[in-house]
């Protein structure tokens, strides 16, 4: 059976409205519109208008549209359909986003935070397809998680399940998710950049040359990609920075394996682009730290949906609401 689905992706800088058709466990993206995120009321009005335009263009209405899914940064209340002051969306304070869409279009609407939405996407249409117990880790700018347990999304008591980036792995270290030495501090784009700045500063102060950062003036422009490119080119310092990240990733994944006993852990963004730099050290730590019986049934794989995951994530929230 085919389902016409609409996906709404609300980001800090960009928004998107997507029309997709789900059939036989797959989804075809038919049409989409993208635009900048601006002031809250203007953005909401634009989201509603762009959705209306997309529906008109594709002959959709309340009768033939199955569901609308909204993906947005948290915190939010998925049960009440309310966005609650996300840090990347100033002014979005207690916005009843589901009510806005259901009143305008008369179509069942659901909202999930972006990590949960991405977990649904990889579970329904990507690397976690066919599994009952899966963990998705964003591993991008930050480190968030979405949990699929016993064949359904697990969001926790008030949508705060999966905030693994806040777990402290060391008393000191790179800062992520408001905590020094956190999982996000060691394993995220921002965290890798912090690690690089510290290690490069040490080298430069000792008068050593660093291939990917020639002077102190370049420190603030260091990124995870800069370091990855240098590591792939053979730079020993860059490879060691990624080995540090991989070591802490392995420690954190070992904990998730022991606690949740998943069948698959799907790693996004940075792992997809730099798997060869991360996998060996990560795997060695997991083999040493995780319980054997849990470790042997858990695969660790890169995400499949790539740069389109935002579109699939919002559509997956709609599919999950069917």
Secondary structure as UniProt FT lines:
FT   STRAND          3..10
FT   STRAND          14..23
FT   TURN            24..25
FT   STRAND          26..36
FT   HELIX           40..57
FT   TURN            58..59
FT   TURN            62..64
FT   STRAND          67..72
FT   STRAND          76..77
FT   TURN            78..81
FT   STRAND          82..83
FT   TURN            87..88
FT   TURN            90..91
FT   HELIX           97..105
FT   STRAND          109..113
FT   HELIX           114..125
FT   TURN            127..130
FT   STRAND          134..137
FT   STRAND          145..149
FT   TURN            150..151
FT   STRAND          152..154
FT   TURN            157..158
FT   TURN            161..162
FT   HELIX           164..166
FT   STRAND          175..176
FT   TURN            177..178
FT   STRAND          179..180
FT   HELIX           183..186
FT   HELIX           189..205
FT   TURN            206..207
FT   TURN            211..212
FT   HELIX           216..221
FT   HELIX           224..232
FT   TURN            233..234
FT   HELIX           236..260
FT   STRAND          264..267
FT   HELIX           269..289
FT   HELIX           292..295
FT   TURN            296..297
FT   STRAND          299..302
FT   HELIX           306..308
FT   HELIX           309..321
//
